[in-house]
Amino acid sequence: MAFKTLKTKREVISLTELDKQIAAQRLAVGEVCVSQNAGTRRTETKKALLAQIAKVGGNW
């Protein structure tokens, strides 16, 4: 175990099992739409970066 002094009440699970649990939760809940930040306080460099991403077909 990585932490010899860590005491947890939860059972240790593998990343594969965690992936299965997350997939099941997403299936049960459905698609969750999180609104993006309005971007009113972006710096000029951030605006330039996002413009370049949009130019190559990306959607930030």
Protein Blocks (a to p, Z undefined) as FASTA:
>chain_A
ZZlmbccfbdcddfklmmmmmmmmmmmnopcdddddehlmccfklmmmmmmmmmnopaZZ
